[in-house]
Amino acid sequence: MNQPEPQPTLAESIQLVMKTLPPAIRDYLADEKYSIVVKSLMAKYGLHVDQGTVLEHRIILLLTGIESPEEFVQALADKARLDDRTVGGIVQDVNDQIFVPLRAQMRNTPAPASQRQTVNASVPNYGQRPIPVSTPQVARRTNNIAPLPPKFGVRPPVFRNALPPMQSDTLLEDHEEPHIEFHNEAPRGTQARTAPPPPNLPGTFQMEAQAPRESSRTAPQNHERPAAPIQQPAPPSPQVRPSATPPLVRPPYSDDPYREPLDGEAGR
């Protein structure tokens, strides 16, 4: 029959945890400095001996990390039977008289030499390494290319019939469209003449060119127009009655010009 393994006592658990604690907390527990704080709290809040024992035991567990702050508050309320106001005051005093001085002492205490060497060896120093300067590879490839022989040189094109540059007055602007204008104006000093039609067209008549008549340069004469005669009103015309139209005589229905005659009617 297998027997259960014996559980370590509280003292043995504390001894195992003490090896992993920082030196400041380890010295604080070894010197039993927490007992001075417990006595002052018992006198301040009027605690009994059993309540003081519970408070001292829970402070040791809190320092070693075996118990959390929530469990510390719950143990004071359940096992020491303290009210919430007393528990809140004790928690504030424990924090001010124990943990605040321990944090300041741990902050001011230098780390051991073994820890400092380990930290310095693990962090590389990037500031002492020179930064490599990258050179462009494109320029290096261009310098390695040999120059072409003269016979492969590209000559500039030669235009034999060079066009004259465009005049600014003949160029179109961006908003203009190409169009053709027809001018029928005759040159100055000549009179416009209509070209005769070709003689081979049907229905055309030969037109004789007539010499233009010279305009007379005589002075204008004032001609008086005769007065228009006064017209008398015409006598009224007699009213003519319209003649009676004769009545329209319609042929009988039997006299249909489009009706074909029967056999009996053909002999009539």
C-alpha positions in Angstrom: 0.0 0.0 0.0 1.5 3.3 -1.2 1.9 5.9 1.5 1.4 9.6 0.6 4.6 11.7 0.4 5.0 14.0 3.4 4.3 17.6 2.7 7.1 20.1 3.6 6.4 22.2 6.6 6.1 26.0 6.5 9.6 26.4 7.8 11.0 24.1 5.2 9.1 25.9 2.4 10.5 29.2 3.6 14.0 27.8 3.6 13.6 26.6 0.0 12.2 30.0 -1.1 14.9 32.0 0.7 17.5 30.8 -1.8 15.6 32.5 -4.6 14.9 35.8 -2.9 16.9 39.0 -3.5 19.6 39.8 -0.9 17.7 42.7 0.7 14.6 40.6 1.4 16.7 37.7 2.6 18.5 39.9 5.1 15.2 41.5 6.2 13.8 38.1 7.1 17.0 36.8 8.7 17.2 39.8 11.0 13.4 39.5 11.8 12.9 43.2 11.3 9.2 42.5 10.5 8.5 41.7 14.2 9.1 45.4 15.1 6.4 46.4 12.6 4.0 43.9 13.9 4.3 45.1 17.5 3.8 48.7 16.5 0.6 47.7 14.5 -0.8 45.7 17.4 -0.4 48.8 19.7 -1.9 51.1 17.1 -5.0 49.1 16.2 -5.4 47.4 19.7 -5.0 43.8 18.4 -5.0 40.7 20.5 -2.1 38.2 20.7 -3.8 35.8 18.4 -4.6 38.6 15.9 -0.9 39.7 16.1 0.3 36.1 15.4 -1.9 35.9 12.3 -0.6 39.3 11.1 3.1 38.2 11.6 2.6 34.9 9.8 0.9 36.5 6.8 3.6 39.2 6.5 6.3 36.4 6.2 4.3 34.6 3.5 3.8 38.0 1.7 7.5 38.7 1.8 8.5 35.3 0.4 6.0 35.5 -2.4 4.1 32.4 -1.2 0.9 34.5 -0.7 -0.5 37.2 -2.9 -1.7 40.6 -1.6 -5.4 39.6 -2.1 -4.9 36.4 0.0 -3.2 38.6 2.7 -6.2 40.9 2.9 -8.7 37.9 2.9 -6.8 36.2 5.8 -6.9 39.3 8.0 -10.6 39.6 7.4 -11.4 35.8 7.9 -8.8 34.5 10.4 -8.0 37.7 12.4 -11.7 38.8 12.2 -10.9 42.4 11.5 -13.2 44.9 10.0 -12.6 46.5 6.6 -11.5 49.8 8.0 -8.8 48.2 10.2 -7.7 45.9 7.4 -7.3 48.9 5.0 -5.2 50.8 7.6 -2.9 47.7 8.3 -2.4 47.2 4.5 -1.4 50.8 4.1 1.0 50.7 7.1 2.7 47.4 5.9 3.2 48.9 2.5 4.8 52.2 3.9 6.9 50.6 6.6 8.1 47.4 4.9 7.9 47.4 1.1 8.7 51.0 0.3 12.1 50.9 2.2 12.9 47.5 0.7 12.3 48.8 -2.9 14.6 51.8 -2.2 17.3 49.6 -0.8 17.1 47.2 -3.8 17.2 50.1 -6.2 20.4 51.5 -4.5 22.1 48.2 -4.1 24.4 47.4 -7.1 24.0 44.0 -8.8 26.6 41.3 -8.2 29.6 41.1 -10.4 28.5 37.8 -12.0 25.2 39.3 -13.0 26.9 42.4 -14.5 29.3 40.3 -16.6 26.4 38.2 -17.9 24.4 41.2 -18.9 27.4 42.9 -20.6 28.2 39.7 -22.5 24.7 39.2 -23.8 24.2 42.8 -25.1 26.4 43.4 -28.2 27.9 46.8 -28.8 26.6 48.0 -32.2 28.2 51.5 -31.9 31.8 50.3 -32.5 31.1 48.5 -35.8 31.7 50.6 -38.9 28.7 51.0 -41.2 29.5 49.5 -44.6 29.2 51.9 -47.5 27.4 50.4 -50.5 28.7 51.3 -53.9 26.3 51.4 -56.9 26.8 48.3 -59.1 25.4 50.1 -62.2 28.4 52.4 -62.4 30.8 49.5 -61.9 29.3 47.6 -64.8 29.4 50.7 -67.1 33.1 51.2 -66.4 33.9 47.6 -67.4 32.3 47.9 -70.8 34.9 48.4 -73.6 34.3 51.3 -76.1 32.9 50.5 -79.5 35.2 50.6 -82.6 34.9 53.7 -84.8 33.2 51.8 -87.7 30.2 51.1 -85.5 29.7 54.7 -84.6 26.2 56.1 -85.2 26.3 59.0 -87.7 23.8 61.8 -87.5 21.2 61.7 -90.2 21.6 64.1 -93.2 18.6 65.7 -94.8 19.2 66.7 -98.5 16.0 68.6 -99.1 15.8 70.5 -95.9 12.4 72.1 -95.4 12.2 75.8 -94.5 10.9 76.5 -91.0 7.2 77.1 -90.7 6.1 80.7 -90.5 4.3 81.8 -87.4 1.4 83.4 -89.4 0.7 80.0 -91.2 0.8 77.9 -88.1 -2.5 76.9 -86.5 -3.2 77.6 -82.9 -4.4 74.9 -80.5 -8.1 76.1 -80.8 -8.1 76.5 -84.7 -9.1 73.9 -87.2 -7.7 73.5 -90.7 -10.0 75.2 -93.3 -9.8 76.5 -96.9 -10.9 80.0 -97.7 -12.1 81.0 -101.2 -11.5 84.6 -102.3 -13.4 85.8 -105.3 -12.1 89.4 -105.2 -10.5 90.7 -108.3 -7.2 92.5 -108.1 -7.2 96.2 -107.7 -7.4 98.3 -111.0 -9.3 95.5 -112.9 -13.0 94.7 -113.2 -14.3 91.3 -112.3 -15.6 89.5 -115.4 -17.8 86.4 -115.5 -16.2 83.6 -117.4 -18.4 82.4 -120.3 -19.5 78.7 -120.2 -17.7 76.3 -122.6 -19.2 76.1 -126.1 -19.6 72.3 -126.0 -22.3 72.3 -123.3 -25.8 71.7 -124.6 -28.3 74.5 -124.3 -25.7 77.2 -124.0 -25.8 80.4 -125.9 -22.8 82.4 -127.0 -22.5 85.6 -125.1 -20.8 88.6 -126.6 -18.6 90.5 -124.3 -19.9 93.9 -124.0 -17.7 96.8 -123.1 -18.5 98.3 -119.8 -20.4 101.6 -120.1 -18.6 104.5 -118.9 -20.6 106.4 -116.3 -21.4 109.9 -117.3 -19.7 112.5 -115.2 -22.4 115.2 -115.8 -23.7 117.2 -113.0 -27.0 115.9 -111.5 -30.1 117.7 -112.7 -33.0 118.5 -110.6 -36.2 117.1 -112.2 -39.5 118.1 -110.7 -42.1 115.4 -110.7 -45.6 116.4 -112.0 -48.4 116.3 -109.6 -50.5 113.2 -109.8 -54.0 113.8 -111.1 -56.9 113.6 -108.7 -59.0 110.5 -109.5 -62.8 110.8 -109.2 -64.8 108.0 -107.7 -66.3 105.6 -110.2 -70.0 105.2 -110.4 -71.5 102.2 -108.7 -71.8 99.2 -111.0 -75.3 97.6 -111.3 -75.7 94.4 -109.4 -76.0 91.4 -111.7 -78.1 88.6 -110.6 -76.7 85.1 -111.1 -78.5 83.0 -113.7 -80.4 80.0 -112.5 -78.6 76.8 -113.1 -80.6 74.0 -114.9 -81.4 71.0 -112.9 -79.1 68.0 -113.2 -80.9 65.1 -114.9 -79.4 61.8 -113.8 -79.8 58.8 -116.2 -81.7 55.8 -114.9 -80.0 53.1 -113.1 -80.5 50.7 -116.0 -78.4 52.9 -118.3 -75.1 51.9 -116.7 -72.4 52.3 -119.3 -70.3 49.6 -117.6 -73.1 47.0 -117.5 -72.8 44.2 -120.1 -76.1 43.6 -122.2 -77.9 40.3 -121.8 -78.8 38.0 -124.7 -82.4 39.3 -124.9 -81.3 42.9 -124.8 -78.7 42.5 -127.5 -81.4 42.0 -130.2 -83.2 45.2 -129.3 
